[in-house]
């Protein structure tokens, strides 16, 4: 099932304290990272996991740098999820309650 950014935003909004500016900002940041993650995914699908780089007269093959960026974004997404307390059965560290 393909994700839908609007549905994802609605789902996240239903799980946070909507009066908390911090949590609302986290949702916005999360959504931005998700969109970037899937943009990078499209790039990797188009170019493949290995790319050829031209540097002057030199040409070399290397891993697609978008894969490493996807991994970084994935770690950021997991950190935001953890800060919300998703999947842990615990309240977020700031003490706000999830709805």
ABEGO torsion letter per residue (X at the ends): XBBBAAAAAAAAAAABBAABAAAAAAAAAAAAAAAAAAAAAAAAAAAEABBBBBBEABBBBBBBAAAAAAAAAAAAAAAAAAAAGBGAGBBBAAGBBBX
